[in-house]
């Protein structure tokens, strides 16, 4: 990261949606059985921003980028403390090699260069450590990239009895026993939408660069592909990512995630939905709002699943249909179609 590279200059608003089939997208440990989080009034599935950021941090780490808040086990098997993690992020900084007048900026810059997740999401730094370098860091970093909790576009049904999908472990003569007592609560299907914001002013506080934001365009997609492989998380797939990069300072439309919905006429009844081929996502309101603000939009960065059906004003189509509708709304030159794996190479770690 060059110290002369400018921080993010344009605000961005993100819509990110993925679905879950026979999975527990975000368990609630306070429920006593880690049951899926479900809004008791609307029956919508809920996924916290903390859960999503965990996926993103894990993918950053797998990609070779430095991550501060991560799950690390010590040699004795104990979980690494925040002090241990911070010490690891600061170990490459040798104050003997830094001019006394530049110590604070050197520690600040090197820590952020070694901690990609802090550049995005911020972190609390009030840690009691006997290390002079910590004294040159602020009490906290406010992250310029924030996501709201995700909610499914529809009510969901939880599988109360999961015997048919639970691994059965033979126990002597009774081979129909074994796995049936596992607390394996999952939902049948959920299409979950998130709203995100990249604040150009907050970017100055964590040295977030344009390349970091471009990395998000593939990071979200790949994180859901690669970090949802545990037993209760498998069955989740990214379906739609859209980042609206605005041209005007301090402007964003807001709540774009609320402008996508199930097309009830083109989708199966909610109680019968079991996979993405049973639904159609209506993006009419989203396209209308983007059209109305087209003069204030720099670029719309977008990728959609090849099996996702979408509708605009009663007309349905695939992702190419969506891309064409976006170009009609904001202009051909303002739509960037994301090639996830090709574009990921452009923002890969240099390590």
Buried (B, 14 or more C-beta within 10 A) or exposed (E): BEEEEEBBEBBBBBBBBBBBBBBBBBBBEEEEEBBBBBEEEEBBBBBBBEBBBBBBBBBBBBBEBBBBBBEEEEEEEEEBEBBEBBBBBBEEBEEEEBEEEEBBEBBBBBBBBBBBBBBBBBBEBEBEBEBEBBEBBEEEBEBBBBBBBBBBBBBBBBBEEBEEEBEBEEEEEEEEEBBEEBEBBBBBBBBBBBBBBBBBEBBEBBBBBBEBBBBBBBBBBBBBBEBBEEEBBEBBBBBBBBBBBBBEEEBBBEEBBBBBBBBEEBBBEBEEBEBBEBBBBBBBBBBEBBBEBBEBBBBBBBBBBEEBBBBBEEEBBBBEBBBBBBBBBBBEEBBBBBEBEEBBEEBEEEE
